[in-house]
């Protein structure tokens, strides 16, 4: 797998993941904008995205459970891109 494929795959996963776990459309759009910028920079800013997601969950008291596959993927992304 090339680096380009790996970052694109990671960003594709994050796009779908954030769409599922973030209900507020304005916040969802912020995440989409960050992902768009990450695609242009060819990187995955997983730590910043994770921190932003945790702040969102706390502020909006929105704790949608992550699936086991999502937990594993986030852990893998943190190790690879973090």
N, C-alpha and C positions, 0 to 999 in steps of 0.2 A: 504494500500500500504506500502510495506516495504521500508526502507531507500535505500536498494540496487536497488529496482525497480525504486524508484524516481530519484536517481542519474543517473541510466542507461537511463531512459526516458529523463531526461534533456540533457544528453550528446548526445543521439540519435537525439533529436530535433536540438541541436546546430550543429551537424555534417551536417545535411541536410540544415539547415539555412545558414551556412557558405559556403557550396558548391554552394548555389544559389546566395548569395550576393557578393562573392569574385571571381573576374575574374582572377587575377594573380595566376598562378599555384604554384609558389614558396611560396607566402604568404598563399595560401590555404593549402599547405603541412605543413607550420609552425603551423597553427591552428589544423590540423589533429594530429600533433605530441603532441601538448598540450593536446588535448582531449584524446589521447592514454595514456599519463601520468596520466591524471585525472582519467581514468578508473582504472589504477593500484593503485592509491591512494584512490579511492572510494570517490571522492569529485567533486565539480563543481566550478571551479575558475571563476565564472561569472564576477566579477568586473574586473579582469585582462583581460579576453577575451573581455569584452565590451570596455575597454580602448584601447586595441590593435586594435579592429575593428574601433573605431572612428579615431585613428591615421592613419590607412590604408585608410579610406575613404577620409580623408583630404589630405593626401600625394598623393594619386592617383586620386583625384578629381572624385571619383566613388561613387555616391550617389543613388544606387538602392533603391527604396522605399520598406519599410517593409509593409507586409500585416497587417491588423488589428489583425489577429490571432497571427502573429509573435510579434507584439508590446505587446500584452497581455501576451504572454508567456515570453518574456524578462522581463517584469515588474514583473511577478510572480517569475521568477528565481532570480531576484535581491532581492526580499523580502525574499524568502526562503533560498537562498544560499549566499546572499551578506552580 
